[in-house]
């Protein structure tokens, strides 16, 4: 039965994707070039807050345009990370539209979505738990059939990518990682540190949005070793880099909302912004890119890698 429902979801997502496929059919994406193709070890496309919304055609059009334009980097981009709030209301139809775009317009495979507050948002705990179960079913259908939690990890080009599930679905009002997830996170960090390679952590919420119950331990874990890079969404307009408290200087990079629209629900200058993260033997480069207008932006960060003993 579970297998049948997965096939049914894929078929329905394919049907709903026809609009996006036709809408983007004549687009000719421009090339997206890394800084140094020859030395590039791994490249990730980072997009936050797609807010796929069932009654908002503008968001449909913006999202499908941005995902189609990823085709310009498909020769070097190894994975796409979607930093939460992939839907506006966590509705089944919104997920089908979202995954229809991911499967049939987005050229970057694999792609890895995480959970945002809008994906589970409700004041009622029972409703949030139902949305969490639905979110997991879609994650299992389209991304990783082995995943049995909303948090998971993957290895890309030898690098450990950790995807956290904040907000949780208990009485924490959506700002707490559970003890079980924090224990899992600790084990993942320890395993990743053994490789000696940089570690990449993706979370929807910035660290200081978490409640006091988990923030201290979360920050402590992010100071366990060098060369950890955290990327978050949620902040919409903001495109900047913060630093996790502690002696490691761990960066927390804020990805803006890709479907930022004006008061008239039309695209504005901030529409389409995201990042490219390029990993080289000696450094990590974070470059801002507008996937809607196909142009690099001024904001960028360079992080030299610390030699691991």
FIDO-568792 format. One record per residue (C-alpha): residue in one letter; x, y, z. Coordinates in steps of 0.02 Angstrom, whole numbers, padded with zeros to 5 digits, always signed. Each point is the difference from the previous one (the first is absolute). Example, Ala and Ser with C-alpha at 12.3 -4.5 7.8 and 13.67 -1.06 7.14 Angstrom:
residues 2
A+00615-00225+00390S+00069+00172-00033
END
This chain:
residues 309
X+00000+00000+00000X+00140+00120+00046X+00089-00036-00165X-00162+00028-00096X-00029+00168+00085X+00178+00051-00043X-00030-00041-00184X-00165+00094+00007X+00082+00155+00075X+00135-00002-00134X-00130-00016-00138X-00106+00141+00070X+00152+00113+00022X+00047-00034-00182X-00173+00051-00060X+00001+00159+00105X+00174+00043-00065X-00063+00019-00179X-00037+00185+00028X+00178+00032+00060X+00076-00103-00140X-00097+00097-00132X+00032+00167+00086X+00189-00027-00003X+00014-00095-00164X+00071+00145-00102X+00117+00069+00133X+00186-00002-00041X+00096+00003+00165X+00166+00091+00003X+00157-00095+00054X+00042+00006+00186X+00187-00013+00017X+00095-00040+00161X+00150+00106+00046X+00124-00139-00039X-00073-00148-00093X+00163-00099+00001X+00024+00007+00189X-00183-00016+00048X-00031-00143+00122X-00188+00020+00027X-00132+00128-00045X-00171+00021+00079X-00146+00109-00055X-00090+00072+00152X-00179+00062-00010X-00111+00048+00147X-00184+00034+00032X-00078-00049-00166X-00172+00020+00082X-00089-00102-00133X-00178+00061+00022X-00153-00082-00074X-00089+00160-00051X+00149+00108-00047X+00047-00012-00183X+00138+00130+00019X+00093-00114+00120X-00026-00145-00120X+00076+00101-00141X+00146+00067+00103X+00044-00170+00072X-00009-00091-00166X+00107+00136-00082X+00132-00011+00136X+00006-00190-00003X+00009-00003-00190X+00145+00122+00003X+00100-00124+00104X+00028-00086-00166X+00138+00126-00031X+00103-00081+00138X-00046-00183-00019X+00176-00046-00060X+00079+00052+00166X-00138+00009+00132X+00001-00164+00097X-00160+00023+00101X-00140+00123+00037X-00045+00036+00181X-00172+00074+00040X+00006+00086+00168X-00178-00020+00062X-00168+00086-00021X-00012-00093-00164X-00188+00021+00012X-00105+00142+00068X-00125-00104+00099X+00065-00179+00001X-00148-00058-00105X+00006-00161-00100X-00034+00093-00164X+00140+00123+00033X+00121-00144+00026X-00055-00079-00162X+00030+00163-00095X+00168+00022+00088X+00062-00175-00037X-00070+00010-00175X+00118+00147-00030X+00143-00090+00086X-00021-00156-00106X-00045+00074-00170X+00070+00178-00008X+00149+00000+00117X+00149-00081-00089X+00107-00025+00157X-00005-00174+00073X+00015-00040+00141X-00099+00134+00091X-00024+00007+00188X-00145+00094+00084X-00010+00037+00185X-00149+00050+00107X-00049+00180+00037X-00129+00074+00117X-00126+00029-00141X+00011-00182-00051X-00069-00052+00170X-00078+00161+00063X-00151-00016+00114X-00045+00051+00176X-00076-00173+00023X+00127-00135+00045X-00105-00139-00078X-00009+00095-00165X+00187+00031+00002X+00033-00184+00029X-00112-00044-00148X+00095+00123-00109X+00164-00074+00059X-00058-00174-00048X-00054+00064-00171X+00166+00090-00024X+00093-00160+00041X-00103-00100-00124X+00045+00119-00140X+00182+00002+00054X+00002-00190-00007X-00087-00004-00169X+00108+00126-00091X+00166+00016+00091X+00056-00149+00103X-00103-00156+00033X+00116-00044+00146X-00043+00157+00099X-00112-00034+00150X+00019+00172+00080X-00014+00179-00059X+00186+00017+00035X+00127-00096-00103X+00174+00007-00074X+00080-00033-00168X+00176-00012-00071X+00038+00101-00157X+00172-00014-00081X+00064-00068+00166X-00066+00148+00101X-00123-00025+00143X-00162+00099-00017X-00114+00005+00152X-00182+00054-00017X-00089+00049+00161X-00187+00003+00027X-00036+00155+00102X-00135+00040+00040X-00049-00155+00097X-00180-00053+00022X-00017-00009+00189X-00051+00130+00127X+00156+00104-00037X-00100+00121-00109X+00110-00047-00148X+00168+00063+00061X+00080-00153+00077X+00099-00148-00061X-00050-00154+00099X+00126-00087+00112X-00005-00147-00119X+00046+00111-00147X+00138+00087+00098X+00072-00171+00047X-00007-00051-00182X+00080+00165-00051X+00143-00028+00122X+00033-00172-00072X-00006+00067-00179X+00126+00137+00041X+00118-00124+00081X-00009-00116-00150X+00025+00144-00122X+00149+00068+00098X+00092-00164-00026X+00011+00036-00186X+00101+00159+00030X-00107+00088-00130X-00112+00153+00023X-00174-00036+00070X-00158+00084-00064X-00153+00025+00110X-00168+00061-00066X-00137+00064+00114X-00150+00111-00035X+00017+00108+00155X+00151+00104+00055X+00073-00061+00164X-00068+00143+00106X-00179-00037-00055X+00007-00165+00094X-00067-00003+00176X+00116-00009+00150X-00032-00185+00025X+00101-00052-00152X+00099+00154-00053X+00144-00024+00122X+00028-00181-00049X-00020+00039-00185X+00132+00136+00010X+00113-00113+00102X-00011-00135-00133X+00043+00125-00136X+00161+00038+00095X+00057-00181+00006X+00119+00015-00147X+00066+00117-00133X-00066+00026-00176X-00186-00012+00036X-00109+00107-00113X-00181+00036+00044X-00128+00066-00125X-00175+00056+00052X-00155+00077-00078X-00150+00084+00081X+00066+00180-00002X-00075+00047-00170X+00078+00169-00044X+00166-00029+00089X+00152-00059-00097X+00146-00004+00120X+00114-00108+00106X+00001-00012+00190X+00115-00095+00117X-00053-00138+00120X+00054+00046+00178X+00156-00091+00058X+00184-00012-00038X-00013-00086-00171X-00070+00148-00096X-00126-00114-00084X-00091+00098-00136X-00189+00003-00015X-00051+00059-00173X-00175+00072-00021X-00086-00043-00164X-00140+00120-00052X-00174-00044-00061X+00009-00045-00184X-00181+00052-00030X+00008+00169+00085X-00140+00102-00081X-00063+00178+00014X-00161+00061+00078X-00085-00025-00169X+00056-00183-00001X+00118+00034-00145X+00189-00034-00012X+00117+00133+00071X+00189+00025+00000X+00019-00124+00142X-00094-00138-00091X+00103-00153-00046X+00148+00019+00117X+00096-00151+00062X+00177-00066+00012X+00130-00109-00080X+00118-00084+00123X+00164-00053-00079X+00121-00112+00095X+00184+00004-00045X+00148-00089+00080X+00047+00154+00102X-00161+00099+00020X-00189+00010-00015X-00075+00137-00107X-00179+00059+00023X-00061+00103-00148X-00169+00084-00013X-00095-00030-00160X-00169+00055-00064X-00080-00154-00077X-00142+00106-00070X+00103+00131-00092X+00152-00115-00026X+00133+00114+00072X+00129-00007+00137X-00027+00126+00140X+00123+00098+00106X-00012-00101+00161X+00131-00137+00019X+00102-00083+00137X+00166-00093-00005X+00041-00120+00143X+00178-00071+00004X+00000-00180+00061X+00092-00038+00161X+00127-00141-00010X-00065-00150+00097X+00128-00086+00110
END
